[in-house]
Amino acid sequence: MDVSSFSEIKDAFTERVHRVVWCTVATIDTHNRPRSRVLHPIWEASIGWILTRRNSHKAKHLAHNPYVSLTYVETVMKFAYVDCKAEWVDDPDEISRIWDWFKSTPEPLGYDPTIIFKSPDDPNTGLLKLIPWRIALVDFPDETRVWHAK
């Protein structure tokens, strides 16, 4: 079933992604092959944020093709699929805001970024903004709710 507004699935989406926390993220490599990895986004309504390294394979993939596909698996019958455009954010204030949000949010949704990164202003600390164009919440076999950005 298509939904016309993100607000129709916002609560269910937020509950699901915050409960599952980790998701599989697929990119397209420079040879147009899919590549998946597990990442830890945090969501602010329909916008996702990922702290990640700027010099990773993922960065090379995103330079080639900025679209990503995320899969959250809650149970074998409950999923969230999020198809997005990923953009690097270079604004130091926004990087610090998301850094502090990760750090101040209780685990498992939050974590201390200094475990992975030196600081929010380190040149290898990157912030990806995930802008969904499609979100599907699947409760198999009963219901699938799909939202498309306009």
TORZA-222232 format. One record per residue (C-alpha): x, y, z; residue number from 1; chain. Coordinates in Angstrom, 2 decimals, always signed. Layout:
# residues N
<site <X Y Z> NUM 'A'>
...
//
This chain:
# residues 150
<site <+0.00 +0.00 +0.00> 1 'A'>
<site <+1.38 +3.41 -0.95> 2 'A'>
<site <+1.19 +6.15 +1.64> 3 'A'>
<site <+1.03 +9.77 +0.56> 4 'A'>
<site <+2.95 +11.34 +3.41> 5 'A'>
<site <+6.00 +10.33 +5.45> 6 'A'>
<site <+4.02 +11.31 +8.54> 7 'A'>
<site <+1.81 +8.24 +7.94> 8 'A'>
<site <+4.76 +5.90 +8.59> 9 'A'>
<site <+7.04 +8.16 +10.66> 10 'A'>
<site <+6.35 +6.57 +14.06> 11 'A'>
<site <+6.57 +2.98 +12.80> 12 'A'>
<site <+9.71 +3.78 +10.79> 13 'A'>
<site <+11.44 +5.55 +13.69> 14 'A'>
<site <+10.54 +2.78 +16.12> 15 'A'>
<site <+11.83 +0.09 +13.77> 16 'A'>
<site <+15.14 +1.71 +12.76> 17 'A'>
<site <+15.90 +2.78 +16.33> 18 'A'>
<site <+15.20 -0.71 +17.64> 19 'A'>
<site <+17.26 -2.49 +14.97> 20 'A'>
<site <+20.02 +0.22 +14.88> 21 'A'>
<site <+22.44 -1.51 +12.48> 22 'A'>
<site <+21.58 -1.95 +8.82> 23 'A'>
<site <+23.06 -3.26 +5.61> 24 'A'>
<site <+24.00 -0.48 +3.21> 25 'A'>
<site <+24.62 -1.24 -0.46> 26 'A'>
<site <+26.56 +1.03 -2.79> 27 'A'>
<site <+27.63 +0.64 -6.41> 28 'A'>
<site <+31.38 +0.34 -6.93> 29 'A'>
<site <+33.39 +1.95 -9.74> 30 'A'>
<site <+32.80 -1.16 -11.89> 31 'A'>
<site <+29.00 -0.92 -11.36> 32 'A'>
<site <+28.89 -3.91 -9.02> 33 'A'>
<site <+26.90 -3.82 -5.77> 34 'A'>
<site <+28.80 -3.82 -2.49> 35 'A'>
<site <+27.23 -4.12 +0.96> 36 'A'>
<site <+28.41 -3.35 +4.44> 37 'A'>
<site <+26.87 -2.90 +7.89> 38 'A'>
<site <+26.54 +0.68 +9.14> 39 'A'>
<site <+24.99 +2.57 +12.02> 40 'A'>
<site <+22.84 +5.51 +10.88> 41 'A'>
<site <+20.80 +7.71 +13.16> 42 'A'>
<site <+17.53 +9.14 +11.85> 43 'A'>
<site <+16.01 +12.57 +12.24> 44 'A'>
<site <+12.51 +12.03 +10.85> 45 'A'>
<site <+13.12 +10.98 +7.24> 46 'A'>
<site <+16.76 +12.14 +7.10> 47 'A'>
<site <+19.51 +9.71 +8.05> 48 'A'>
<site <+23.01 +10.53 +9.27> 49 'A'>
<site <+26.13 +8.36 +9.20> 50 'A'>
<site <+29.51 +9.23 +10.65> 51 'A'>
<site <+32.06 +7.50 +8.43> 52 'A'>
<site <+35.56 +7.79 +7.06> 53 'A'>
<site <+36.13 +10.16 +4.15> 54 'A'>
<site <+38.89 +7.95 +2.65> 55 'A'>
<site <+36.95 +4.67 +2.52> 56 'A'>
<site <+35.89 +2.44 -0.37> 57 'A'>
<site <+32.40 +3.71 +0.36> 58 'A'>
<site <+33.55 +7.27 -0.43> 59 'A'>
<site <+34.92 +6.11 -3.82> 60 'A'>
<site <+31.65 +4.32 -4.53> 61 'A'>
<site <+29.58 +7.37 -3.64> 62 'A'>
<site <+31.72 +9.57 -5.89> 63 'A'>
<site <+30.82 +7.17 -8.71> 64 'A'>
<site <+27.13 +6.81 -7.78> 65 'A'>
<site <+25.56 +8.66 -4.82> 66 'A'>
<site <+22.60 +6.30 -4.40> 67 'A'>
<site <+22.47 +3.76 -1.57> 68 'A'>
<site <+20.02 +1.14 -0.42> 69 'A'>
<site <+19.60 +0.32 +3.27> 70 'A'>
<site <+17.96 -2.76 +4.76> 71 'A'>
<site <+16.94 -3.10 +8.40> 72 'A'>
<site <+15.95 -6.64 +9.39> 73 'A'>
<site <+13.95 -6.74 +12.61> 74 'A'>
<site <+12.80 -10.33 +12.22> 75 'A'>
<site <+12.65 -12.72 +9.32> 76 'A'>
<site <+9.23 -11.23 +8.50> 77 'A'>
<site <+9.76 -7.54 +9.41> 78 'A'>
<site <+11.96 -5.22 +7.33> 79 'A'>
<site <+12.55 -1.59 +6.52> 80 'A'>
<site <+14.01 -0.74 +3.13> 81 'A'>
<site <+15.32 +2.78 +2.62> 82 'A'>
<site <+16.52 +3.92 -0.81> 83 'A'>
<site <+18.44 +7.20 -0.62> 84 'A'>
<site <+20.74 +9.68 -2.17> 85 'A'>
<site <+23.83 +10.13 +0.02> 86 'A'>
<site <+25.52 +13.51 +0.26> 87 'A'>
<site <+28.69 +14.49 +2.10> 88 'A'>
<site <+28.14 +17.30 +4.59> 89 'A'>
<site <+31.11 +19.63 +5.00> 90 'A'>
<site <+29.58 +22.17 +7.38> 91 'A'>
<site <+31.61 +21.94 +10.64> 92 'A'>
<site <+28.61 +23.02 +12.75> 93 'A'>
<site <+26.43 +20.26 +11.30> 94 'A'>
<site <+29.17 +17.66 +11.74> 95 'A'>
<site <+29.57 +18.72 +15.39> 96 'A'>
<site <+25.80 +18.65 +15.94> 97 'A'>
<site <+25.47 +15.08 +14.65> 98 'A'>
<site <+28.67 +14.03 +16.48> 99 'A'>
<site <+27.22 +15.35 +19.75> 100 'A'>
<site <+23.87 +13.70 +19.03> 101 'A'>
<site <+25.52 +10.29 +18.54> 102 'A'>
<site <+27.60 +10.83 +21.69> 103 'A'>
<site <+24.67 +11.95 +23.90> 104 'A'>
<site <+22.17 +9.33 +22.73> 105 'A'>
<site <+22.13 +6.20 +24.91> 106 'A'>
<site <+23.42 +2.95 +23.42> 107 'A'>
<site <+22.67 +1.04 +21.33> 108 'A'>
<site <+21.33 +3.85 +19.11> 109 'A'>
<site <+24.08 +6.24 +20.17> 110 'A'>
<site <+27.78 +5.63 +20.68> 111 'A'>
<site <+30.97 +7.54 +21.43> 112 'A'>
<site <+32.43 +8.50 +18.02> 113 'A'>
<site <+35.92 +8.92 +19.50> 114 'A'>
<site <+36.13 +5.12 +19.50> 115 'A'>
<site <+36.40 +5.32 +15.70> 116 'A'>
<site <+37.30 +8.93 +14.88> 117 'A'>
<site <+39.73 +11.37 +16.48> 118 'A'>
<site <+37.36 +14.33 +16.57> 119 'A'>
<site <+34.55 +15.96 +14.58> 120 'A'>
<site <+37.06 +18.28 +12.90> 121 'A'>
<site <+39.53 +15.56 +11.88> 122 'A'>
<site <+39.87 +15.56 +8.07> 123 'A'>
<site <+39.02 +11.83 +7.93> 124 'A'>
<site <+35.76 +12.26 +9.86> 125 'A'>
<site <+32.96 +12.35 +7.34> 126 'A'>
<site <+29.25 +12.93 +7.68> 127 'A'>
<site <+26.84 +11.42 +5.20> 128 'A'>
<site <+23.33 +12.78 +4.90> 129 'A'>
<site <+20.83 +10.20 +3.64> 130 'A'>
<site <+17.91 +11.67 +1.72> 131 'A'>
<site <+15.32 +8.96 +1.03> 132 'A'>
<site <+13.37 +8.83 -2.17> 133 'A'>
<site <+11.60 +5.62 -1.10> 134 'A'>
<site <+10.92 +3.94 +2.26> 135 'A'>
<site <+9.14 +0.59 +2.55> 136 'A'>
<site <+8.04 -0.95 +5.83> 137 'A'>
<site <+7.32 -4.63 +5.32> 138 'A'>
<site <+5.37 -6.79 +7.77> 139 'A'>
<site <+5.22 -9.97 +5.73> 140 'A'>
<site <+2.76 -11.39 +4.75> 141 'A'>
<site <+0.20 -8.88 +6.00> 142 'A'>
<site <+1.26 -5.38 +5.09> 143 'A'>
<site <+3.73 -3.33 +3.12> 144 'A'>
<site <+3.63 +0.44 +3.42> 145 'A'>
<site <+5.65 +2.41 +0.86> 146 'A'>
<site <+6.38 +6.13 +0.88> 147 'A'>
<site <+7.92 +7.96 -2.10> 148 'A'>
<site <+9.39 +11.44 -1.83> 149 'A'>
<site <+7.86 +13.93 -4.17> 150 'A'>
//
